[in-house]
Amino acid sequence: MVSPPHEAMHRIFQEYPRLFTGVAEALDLEFTPPSSVTILPTDLTETRPVERRVDTLLRFDSDGDDSFLLAIEAQGKKVPDKPSSLAYYLSFLSTKYKLPVLLLVVCQDRATAEWAARPASLGPRQWPALTLHPLVAGPHNMPVITDPAEAGADLALAALSAITHAKEPVIDGILKALSAALRNEPEAVVDPIVEFTAQGVGGTRRAAELWRNLVAVDLSFYKSYLVEEIREEARAQGQAHAILHVLAQRGIDVADETRDRITSCTDAVLLDTWLSRALTATSATELFAEGDA
């Protein structure tokens, strides 16, 4: 089964094809920004019953004669036979489209990235017939974006920064900068960034929980599936705990008397109301309105 991080690592390029411009800059690759980008079918199946699919395939066209294909593969671990499959992909695409093909492998850990970056030769050791030289984007070379202004300048690259650094200690600063950059963006812009980031860091529990909390607090105005999911979990696991957790994440002090009032309440509707208020309250006392139990 394909994991959410795997999907996020390549599908973000489908949603934001020009993201490769920022990746190329980070990799010190000489690259002319395209005049247009086309998302192509990823099916590389032949007439024989052998099915092969590249994760994401883009066609970059410019005003000059510099058109090329970008094949993007999300790689979660070392797979010994993968270089042979990738060589097949590139040969097939070159034959089918009659265009140069560039391979980008996106990874979330340094060991896999280093493995993927090594040239892979096919053929006898004495005379390799073909050598694979992929570009690799991972925690070793993608920018660490911890400034909200920098994140806001390129939200897609900031999301990719979070995805590729999901297992690194710097993920906290990246996610906080990204959530802050999204606060003043319209819902149509926020929606895919929130989803790709949630998928991309979903394989790392600590990062996933931090992103969920940031979305619930910083983007409380935004009724995303993530916010609704958090609320459902709060009902199942204890709404009182969720209220106190949100207040703690927002740095709001809670007096013992207030804590006791929250934890002793058994009214699910009232607890849900307090949870909603906790997302925007500036003090713990603002959770309560006249008439509350």
C-alpha positions as CSV (number, residue, x, y, z in Angstrom):
1,M,0.0,0.0,0.0
2,V,1.3,3.4,-0.9
3,S,1.9,5.6,2.2
4,P,0.8,9.2,2.6
5,P,4.4,10.6,2.8
6,H,5.2,8.8,-0.5
7,E,2.2,10.4,-2.2
8,A,3.0,13.8,-0.8
9,M,6.6,13.7,-2.0
10,H,5.7,13.5,-5.6
11,R,2.0,14.7,-5.9
12,I,3.0,18.2,-4.6
13,F,4.8,18.6,-7.9
14,Q,1.5,17.9,-9.7
15,E,-0.3,20.5,-7.8
16,Y,2.6,23.0,-8.1
17,P,4.6,22.0,-11.2
18,R,6.8,25.2,-11.0
19,L,8.0,24.0,-7.6
20,F,10.9,22.4,-9.5
21,T,12.2,25.9,-10.1
22,G,12.9,26.2,-6.4
23,V,14.2,22.7,-6.1
24,A,16.6,23.3,-9.1
25,E,17.9,26.5,-7.4
26,A,18.5,24.5,-4.1
27,L,20.4,21.9,-6.1
28,D,22.5,24.5,-8.0
29,L,21.1,23.2,-11.3
30,E,21.2,25.6,-14.2
31,F,17.5,25.8,-15.2
32,T,15.5,28.2,-17.3
33,P,12.0,28.8,-15.8
34,P,9.5,27.3,-18.3
35,S,6.9,29.2,-20.1
36,S,4.5,26.3,-19.5
37,V,4.3,23.0,-17.7
38,T,2.1,20.0,-18.6
39,I,1.2,17.1,-16.4
40,L,1.6,13.9,-18.4
41,P,0.1,10.4,-17.9
42,T,2.3,8.3,-15.6
43,D,1.4,4.9,-17.1
44,L,4.5,3.3,-18.7
45,T,2.7,0.0,-19.4
46,E,3.7,-1.8,-22.6
47,T,1.4,-3.9,-24.8
48,R,2.8,-6.9,-22.9
49,P,1.1,-7.6,-19.5
50,V,3.8,-5.6,-17.6
51,E,2.6,-2.6,-15.8
52,R,5.1,0.2,-14.8
53,R,4.2,3.6,-13.5
54,V,6.4,6.6,-12.7
55,D,5.1,8.5,-9.7
56,T,4.7,11.9,-11.4
57,L,5.6,13.0,-14.9
58,L,5.8,16.7,-16.0
59,R,6.6,18.2,-19.4
60,F,8.5,21.5,-19.2
61,D,8.3,23.8,-22.3
62,S,10.1,27.1,-22.8
63,D,10.1,29.7,-25.5
64,G,13.3,28.3,-26.8
65,D,14.2,24.7,-27.7
66,D,14.7,23.5,-24.1
67,S,11.7,21.2,-23.6
68,F,12.2,18.2,-21.4
69,L,10.4,15.7,-19.2
70,L,10.7,15.6,-15.4
71,A,10.1,12.1,-13.9
72,I,9.6,12.3,-10.1
73,E,10.0,9.3,-7.9
74,A,9.2,9.3,-4.1
75,Q,11.7,6.9,-2.4
76,G,11.1,5.9,1.2
77,K,13.8,3.3,1.5
78,K,16.6,1.5,-0.3
79,V,15.4,-0.9,-3.0
80,P,18.2,-2.8,-4.7
81,D,16.3,-3.4,-8.0
82,K,15.1,0.2,-8.2
83,P,17.9,1.5,-10.5
84,S,16.9,-1.0,-13.2
85,S,13.3,0.1,-13.0
86,L,14.3,3.7,-13.2
87,A,16.5,3.1,-16.2
88,Y,13.6,1.4,-17.9
89,Y,11.3,4.4,-17.1
90,L,13.8,6.9,-18.6
91,S,14.4,4.8,-21.7
92,F,10.7,4.3,-22.3
93,L,9.9,8.0,-21.9
94,S,12.8,9.1,-24.1
95,T,11.5,6.7,-26.9
96,K,7.9,7.7,-26.4
97,Y,8.2,11.5,-26.2
98,K,11.4,12.1,-28.1
99,L,12.6,14.5,-25.4
100,P,15.4,14.6,-22.9
101,V,14.3,13.1,-19.6
102,L,15.4,14.3,-16.1
103,L,14.9,12.1,-13.1
104,L,14.2,13.6,-9.6
105,V,14.1,11.3,-6.6
106,V,12.6,12.8,-3.4
107,C,13.6,11.2,0.0
108,Q,12.9,11.8,3.6
109,D,16.0,10.4,5.2
110,R,19.7,11.0,4.6
111,A,20.6,7.3,4.2
112,T,18.1,6.7,1.4
113,A,19.0,10.0,-0.3
114,E,22.7,9.2,-0.3
115,W,21.9,5.7,-1.7
116,A,19.7,7.2,-4.4
117,A,22.2,9.8,-5.4
118,R,25.0,7.3,-6.2
119,P,25.4,6.7,-9.9
120,A,24.0,3.2,-10.7
121,S,25.7,1.4,-13.6
122,L,23.9,-1.3,-15.6
123,G,25.9,-3.9,-17.4
124,P,29.2,-5.7,-16.8
125,R,31.6,-4.0,-14.4
126,Q,34.2,-3.9,-17.1
127,W,32.0,-2.0,-19.5
128,P,28.7,-0.6,-18.1
129,A,26.3,0.0,-20.9
130,L,24.2,2.5,-19.0
131,T,24.8,4.7,-15.9
132,L,21.9,6.3,-14.0
133,H,22.6,9.8,-12.6
134,P,19.4,11.0,-10.8
135,L,18.9,14.3,-9.1
136,V,18.0,13.8,-5.4
137,A,16.0,16.1,-3.1
138,G,16.1,15.3,0.5
139,P,17.0,16.5,4.0
140,H,20.7,16.8,3.0
141,N,20.1,19.5,0.4
142,M,16.5,21.0,0.6
143,P,16.3,24.4,2.2
144,V,15.3,24.6,5.9
145,I,12.7,27.3,5.8
146,T,12.0,28.6,9.3
147,D,11.1,32.2,8.5
148,P,7.4,32.8,7.9
149,A,8.2,35.5,5.3
150,E,10.4,33.1,3.4
151,A,7.7,30.4,3.7
152,G,5.0,32.8,2.4
153,A,7.1,33.7,-0.6
154,D,7.0,30.1,-1.9
155,L,4.4,28.0,0.0
156,A,5.0,24.9,-2.1
157,L,8.7,24.9,-1.5
158,A,8.0,25.5,2.3
159,A,5.7,22.4,2.3
160,L,8.4,20.4,0.5
161,S,10.9,21.6,3.1
162,A,8.6,20.2,5.8
163,I,8.1,16.9,3.9
164,T,11.8,16.3,3.3
165,H,12.8,17.2,6.8
166,A,9.9,15.4,8.6
167,K,12.3,13.2,10.5
168,E,14.8,15.9,11.3
169,P,15.0,18.0,14.5
170,V,14.5,21.2,12.5
171,I,10.9,20.1,11.6
172,D,9.4,22.1,14.5
173,G,10.7,25.5,13.2
174,I,9.7,24.6,9.6
175,L,6.1,23.7,10.5
176,K,5.7,26.7,12.7
177,A,6.9,29.0,10.0
178,L,4.6,27.4,7.4
179,S,1.5,27.6,9.6
180,A,2.2,31.2,10.4
181,A,2.6,32.0,6.6
182,L,-0.8,30.4,5.9
183,R,-2.7,32.5,8.4
184,N,-3.6,35.3,6.0
185,E,-4.0,33.2,2.9
186,P,-7.4,32.4,1.3
187,E,-8.9,28.9,1.9
188,A,-8.2,27.8,-1.7
189,V,-4.5,28.4,-1.1
190,V,-4.4,26.9,2.4
191,D,-6.3,23.7,1.5
192,P,-3.8,21.8,-0.6
193,I,-0.8,23.0,1.4
194,V,-2.4,21.7,4.6
195,E,-3.2,18.4,3.0
196,F,0.2,17.8,1.4
197,T,2.0,18.7,4.6
198,A,-0.2,16.5,6.7
199,Q,0.4,13.6,4.3
200,G,4.1,14.3,4.0
201,V,4.9,14.3,7.7
202,G,2.3,11.7,8.5
203,G,4.9,8.9,8.9
204,T,6.6,10.7,11.7
205,R,4.3,10.8,14.8
206,R,5.9,13.8,16.5
207,A,5.8,16.0,13.4
208,A,2.3,14.8,12.5
209,E,1.0,15.8,16.0
210,L,2.7,19.1,15.9
211,W,1.2,19.9,12.5
212,R,-2.3,18.9,13.7
213,N,-2.0,21.2,16.7
214,L,-0.7,24.1,14.6
215,V,-3.5,23.7,12.2
216,A,-6.0,23.6,15.0
217,V,-4.6,26.8,16.6
218,D,-3.1,29.0,13.9
219,L,-5.7,28.1,11.3
220,S,-8.8,27.8,13.5
221,F,-10.7,29.9,10.9
222,Y,-10.1,27.2,8.3
223,K,-12.6,24.3,8.5
224,S,-10.3,21.7,7.1
225,Y,-10.7,18.0,7.3
226,L,-7.8,18.1,9.8
227,V,-9.6,20.4,12.2
228,E,-12.7,18.2,12.0
229,E,-10.6,15.1,12.6
230,I,-9.0,16.7,15.7
231,R,-12.5,17.5,17.1
232,E,-13.7,14.0,16.5
233,E,-10.6,12.6,18.3
234,A,-11.2,15.0,21.1
235,R,-14.7,13.6,21.6
236,A,-13.4,10.0,21.5
237,Q,-10.4,10.5,23.7
238,G,-11.5,13.1,26.1
239,Q,-12.6,16.6,25.3
240,A,-11.3,18.0,28.5
241,H,-7.8,16.8,27.8
242,A,-8.1,18.4,24.3
243,I,-9.1,21.7,25.7
244,L,-6.2,21.8,28.1
245,H,-3.8,20.7,25.4
246,V,-4.8,23.5,23.0
247,L,-4.5,26.1,25.8
248,A,-1.0,24.7,26.7
249,Q,0.1,24.8,23.0
250,R,-1.0,28.4,22.9
251,G,0.9,29.4,26.0
252,I,-2.2,30.2,28.1
253,D,-2.0,29.6,31.8
254,V,-4.8,27.6,33.5
255,A,-5.6,28.0,37.2
256,D,-6.3,24.9,39.2
257,E,-9.9,26.0,39.7
258,T,-10.4,26.4,36.0
259,R,-8.6,23.1,35.3
260,D,-10.9,21.3,37.7
261,R,-14.0,22.9,36.1
262,I,-13.0,21.6,32.7
263,T,-12.0,18.1,33.8
264,S,-15.1,17.6,35.9
265,C,-17.5,18.6,33.2
266,T,-19.5,15.8,31.6
267,D,-21.6,17.8,29.1
268,A,-20.2,16.9,25.7
269,V,-22.0,19.8,24.0
270,L,-20.5,22.3,26.5
271,L,-17.1,20.7,26.3
272,D,-17.2,21.1,22.5
273,T,-18.1,24.7,22.9
274,W,-15.2,25.3,25.2
275,L,-12.9,23.5,22.8
276,S,-13.9,25.9,20.0
277,R,-13.4,28.9,22.2
278,A,-10.0,27.6,23.3
279,L,-8.8,28.0,19.7
280,T,-9.1,31.8,19.9
281,A,-9.4,32.7,23.6
282,T,-6.7,35.0,25.0
283,S,-7.2,33.7,28.5
284,A,-8.6,30.6,30.1
285,T,-11.5,32.5,31.6
286,E,-12.7,33.4,28.1
287,L,-13.7,29.8,27.7
288,F,-16.7,30.3,29.9
289,A,-19.8,32.4,29.2
290,E,-22.7,33.3,31.5
291,G,-25.0,30.3,31.8
292,D,-22.3,27.7,31.4
293,A,-22.5,24.8,33.9
